[in-house]
Amino acid sequence: MDTAERVRQLIAIMVENDLAELEVEEPELRVRILKSAPVPYLPPGFNYAQFQPPPGTPGFPPALQTPGEGEQTGAASSKEEKLVEITSPMVGTFYRAPSPGADHYVTIGSEVEPDTVVCIIEAMKVMNEIKAEVSGTIVEILVQDAEPIEFGQVFFLVEPAER
């Protein structure tokens, strides 16, 4: 059997078994075949992340909800409307403390100012300090320590300070 025919057989085996990678080493042939995922075309300036809900968000994006769906009533709704979101400026790994075993930068009930460091995001082995950029009180932490996060993902809710 010639080499081209053997490679065709290996490709057929990959397709039949839905394999992403196949490596074969025989006395007269050594081949590694990788199946790559299609890469979607994104026009310049298009930010796909802004259209994706954060991981774990149930239901449809708000624009696709029917009227009345996802609405809350009473004081809880007005209170949540006043909350300010602190969102991720980048993709990376979220850390609540400067090092393992150290105290968290902020906890629920912590008072923050615009220059207060609230967390670190590790991106490409660089630790980036993230500041609150708002004055108020942390009321909810939406991300677990060492969890991967996306651009624009909300990780803190802050009740703004009354001025």
N, C-alpha and C positions, 0 to 999 in steps of 0.2 A: 504494500500500500504506500502511495506517495505521501509526502508531507502535507500537501494542500488538502488531500482527502481526509487525513487524520485530523487536521485542524477543523475541517467542516463537521466531522463527527463530534469533536469536543464542543463546538459551538451548539450543535443540536442537543447535546446532553445538558448544557447550561440552560438552554431555552426550555426544555422539557421539565427540568427540575427547578426552574426559576432561581438560578444561582447568580450571584453578583460577581463572583470571582472563581477562577478555576486554574490550578497550577498542576502540570503533569510533567514528570521527568521519566523518560524511557531511555534505553540505551542509545538510540539514534535521534532522539527528539527531546527537547526541553522547551516547554511553552507555558506562558502565563497569560491568561485572558481575563480582562477586567471589563465589566459592563458598567458604563457610566450612566448616571441619571440624566435625563434631559435638563438642560439649563434654560429656564424661562428667560425670555427677553424682557428687560426692563428699560424703558426709555430713560435717557439722562435726566436726572433730577427727580425721578419717581422714587418715593420712599415706601417700600412695601410694608415695613414695620408699622407705620402709622395706621394701617388699615387692619391690623391683626389685634384681636383682643388679647389681654395678658393670659398666659397659661392658667387653666383652671377656671376661667370665667364661664359660667353656665349661660345657655341661651344664645340669642342672637344679638348682634351689635345693636345699640339703641336705635339707629336709623331704620332697622328692619323690624322693630317691634311694633305690634299693633297698639293702637291707643288703649291706655289703661294697663298694659302689660309692664311689669317692673316698676309700677308707681307705688309710692308709699303715702301714707296719710298722716296728718296730725303733726305733732311737735318733732317727731323723728325726721320727717322730710325737711322741715325748715332748718333743723339743726345740721343735717347733712349738707344742705345747700350752702351753708356758711363755711364748711370745711375746705381747706386748701390742700391740694395734692402736691407731694414732692415726688417727682418722677425721675426716672433714670435718663441721664444724658447720653448713655452709651450702652452697648452690649457688654456683658461681663459677668463676674461672680460677685454677689453681694456679701459684704461682711459687716457685722454690727460693731465689731471691736477692732482696735489697731493691731492686735496679735492674739493668738489663741490663749485663752485663760485670762485675758485682760477684761476690765470692765467695759460694758457696752458704751458707745458714744452717747446714745439716748435710749430712754425707756418710755413706756406709756406714762404720761404725766410730766415728762421733762419739759422745761421751758426752753425755747430756742429763739435765737436772734438770727438775722440774715447771715452772719459770719460763723454760726455754730456748725461744726462738722457733725453730720448725723450718721455717716457710714463711709465705708470704702468700697469702691468697685475695682476689682482686679480685671484688667483687660490687657492681654498680651504680656503678662508678667509684670505689668506696671500697676502700682497701687495708687488709685485716684481718690483723693478725699472729696466727698460730696457735701456741700454746705446747704443749709436749710433755705436760704434766700427768702425767708419770711419770719416774722415774729409771731410767736404763739405757743401753744401747748400741744405736744404729741398726744393724739387720742387713739391712734391705731397704727400698728405695724403690720403690713400686709405681706411681707416676704420673710422667709426663714433664713437664718444664717447659713452662708456657704451655698446658697441657691443661685442657679444661673438666672439672669434677668435679661430682658430685651430693652431696646431703646424705647423710651416713652412709658415704660411700665411704672405704675404707681407703687411706691414702697412705703410711704408714710402719709397719714392724714393728720393735718394740723388744724386746730381751732385757732383762728387768728386772734391776736391780742386786740382788745378794745382800745381805741385811741380817741 
